[in-house]
Amino acid sequence: MSDSTEADADADGEATLRTPIVAVLGHVDHGKTTLLDKIRGSAVSEGEAGAITQHIGATAVPLSTISEMAGELVDPTDFDLPGLLYIDTPGHHSFSTLRSRGGALADIAVLVVDVNDGFQPQTEEAVDILKRTQTPFIVAANKVDTVPGWNPTEGVPIQESMEQQSERVQSDLNERLYGIIGELSDHDFAADMYWRVQNFQNNVGVVPVSAMTGEGVPDLLTVLMGLSQRYMKDEMQIDVAGPGAGTVLEVKEAQGFGTTVDAVLYDGTIREDDELVVGGLEAPITTDVRALLQPKPLEEIRTDQAFEKVPEVSAAAGVKIAAPDLDDAMAGAPIRVVRDRDRGEVIAEVEQELAEIEVTTEEQGVVVKADTLGSLEAIASTLDEVDIPIVRAEVGDVAPRDIRVAETAEEEKHEVLLAFSVDVLDDAKRLAEQEGVRIFEHDVIYRLVEEYEEYVEEMERAQQTQVMENITRPARFQILQDHTFRQNDPAVVGVEVLSGTVKRNSNVAKFEDGEFKRVGQLKSIQDAGEDIDEARMGDQVAVSIDGPTVGRGIEEGDELWIYLPEKHAKILEQELVEEIPGDEREALNQYLEKQRNRDPFWGK
């Protein structure tokens, strides 16, 4: 600690360095939980379906444990930070939830990437979130032990382990690692092996690790401690006795305590009997702490039997808070201890922080429900990028009232609800089926948005197909010489289609005296004696036209047109021009040109 800092601490006895908060993110199955388990020396993931983390937890790892695991890489006397606090998020979306005063709650992040798979969709999404929140991070290139021929040495620093591998294994691993470095570069991050990085503020350090064998874990802990100590010490200074400030991770029922919140405290202290203000669905909630439950060191918020009641908790820490009236608390919302401050001011502070979470809503758009405020914000920004408007965005499960909002949309494509990592209540599901509201559910933001976009595209294609089927298509055709088979009632003549598509039951026109005059209706088309529905450019067919008489009204050699109503011409030109073949486009353009010579605004 610098002298001045020590002096400050001595002067008021309160300034202290808190534990840096570390978020661990990455694609599902890339080993986030296994890595944390290795560090914890426990195996939380064993008891969970598919070894995928299901809940948000927090794990404090004291400096003594870190220096024990890191061996000669860490000299504890170099550090005055108390250790590291890991937030274990079930998906990186929760990371964007974890906010403190408008920024990310995590001070630093570990992005876990499988060396075999490289960047996957969720990795991309995590990197985007890290970029957006400007959170410093390092990459744990996991599963080095799966490189063919790898010879493991449990728990050793990675360079030591790499030197013991054959040249072939080393070059195989290096190739994979440089692949990851290349992918980071595609996202505008300069990166290199951590031992080559001179300036961690401009470069991302890549730490090869194995969550299974513990190889490289000492390096990971050392780099995290080193970065926090070097670049974040100032931010880690807090008034430990001051009123606590934190963020809600999850709202859940706890046996014997009713509704509780799992929270991360990043400043000050929270005590039993403290008055709290917590961000709620409708308005901030004011309540009193009934009990503080804390996991034992190196345990997890998630393992219920690990709770012990404590009189107070100081930052940084994960804590379960039992208090009345927490049913409407929101994941991602701020928690503030009132203590000796004015309650109204604290409520205003919480309201202000909630107001910073921007979701712009429009008069028309889709309904969005998400598990947390941060998720809501992340989805809103993704939808904004692709110009999809939102009519309502809220935290919480999908309820019937959300379906009622969606069903009032003016456009069919907005009669939808996007549900991110939340449950759809049974009565909402039934109502949605009844009212034709489509619900999209996913726990990866970009997939949720992508599925909706695909649905809209498909709907628009279907609508276009329907329009195409009901719209008159342009065509120009000529009556062949010596091909009158019947003069009238109806006239039957041989024709050649010059451009476009001639269909049955179309009106036929002839261009005379600067305008199109209807001459009759084309009733049937025959090709070699067979009835057909349409004829395309180049076809020579016999057609029957009800109305005219050959020799009066139409003549052999005449050029005839399918008569286009102005409205159809407008739709074809403005909406469907890319959908119709080139020769039809040509017929349309000629038709429009002739009409517009007479009236420049025709069909516009």
C-alpha angles and dihedrals in degrees: 000000000000116000093246091053091049089049090051090050092050093045097060099013090224113080108100139160115254127209113271112245113234123196118202114209138169147116118311111271094018090113108261095144095039089054092050089046090054089053092045093044088227132102107228092154093060092074094049131089110264091351089274117139111248104185141035113259138165128221126193115210111190122220091248091060092046093052090046091054096040094050114185092359092076128049104193091210089067091065135065097174109105097231135279133302113211121206108204107203122193090222129002089251087079087059090064086050093058102087136162120193094335097316134085114290092222116084092202136005138213114214108204113209125179107233090218097050102033116190115004129182094273091046089056090049092048091051090051090052092048089051093047094049092039091228115166112236145175127211122238104204095205135198097038086150089068093064104114111263095016113158108206128214109190116246101346127141110273100242090054090051094045092052089058093056125094117262091251092055091045093052091044091053093044090053090054093045092051088050088060091046088053091051091051088051089054085060091051096257119130107218141172141161104301094242090060096049112105098177116033091187091069101028135053113229116223114210116193109217145163115217088194100053098025092235109152093013090109088055092048093053092045093051092047092049093044094049093046092047094046104041107019107039093108092052090049092063111105140163094250095195093047123106110290124254123192149141131253111242099178140352114219147152116260121194111256094007106064117214112005135173126229105215143174115225112208101171138031128344136300119206137190109272093023115143111240137197113206128183109252137191094256104016140342113293120226114203144144126251110251097179139354115215120192131186115240115255114289091010128108133249084230099064099079098199089061093073122113126180112245130187094224143359127209129202135305099038146114112240139173111223121202113198138140122268098023095131092104096043112128128225107244094026124128124258119205131183111223100199110143096354129097109273092219091056092050091049089050090050091053091046090050092052091048090050089057089065096089124204111161112209128199136205089257130027146091128313115241127197121182138173096241143018092248092052089049090052093047092050092046092054091047091050090046091055090057095040097247109149123221122217096183133007123184143157117245144052121319109268132182092261089062089055089050090056092048094049092057092064115126094218123056092226089062094051088096141101124213110209117192118194093328134114123253108225114233095242089050090051091051093047092049091054091047095049097038095244112155117221120203117197128188141138096217111074099213092048091051090053092042093053090051092048090050090051092051092048091050091047092049091048091051091048090049091050089051091049090048090052093052100040127090109246122217121251140161122202139169132223107237120233115257092011103111107129095171130008102215151342079075114358110225116201140161113246140179119220107231097184139347131014125307113207134186119261093027124138114247123217137186123209109234134156092359097309144076114256120194111237102177147299126295104230107175142006124209129190115190090339094309120117112238133181099225145005126215133209112300095023118128110207142154115251133188115218119194114215114028131075120224104249091027117058095357133036135193108269093031120140110229132188136205102249111244119204110226093243092054092048089053094050091047093050098041104034113014105034091108091050099056126078120261095253091052089049088052092051089048093050092049091048092049092047092054092047093046093051084068098034116015092201097051112135094001 
